[in-house]
């Protein structure tokens, strides 16, 4: 999947993008676990429904 320079700006769109990358083989709990890992590693911040990226 090519997104260009844009990144998903909401949790919903990021979750959908992750699901698409895995060809919709992941259940919701697995997608949520991946989001949690990204937060724990400091790669993203989630505030309300918005996602901020901390990658260079």
C-alpha positions, 0 to 999 in steps of 0.5 A: 500500500502506497500512502505517499507522504500522508499518514493516517491522522485518526485512530480509525484510519490508522487501524484501517491502514494496518488491517489493510497491510495485513490483508484483513487477516488480523482481528480487532484485538490484534490491531489494537495490540499493534497500536499499543506497541507503537505507543509504548515504543514512542513511535506515535501518540494518541490523544482522543481520536488523533494520532501524532507521529514521532518518527524521522 
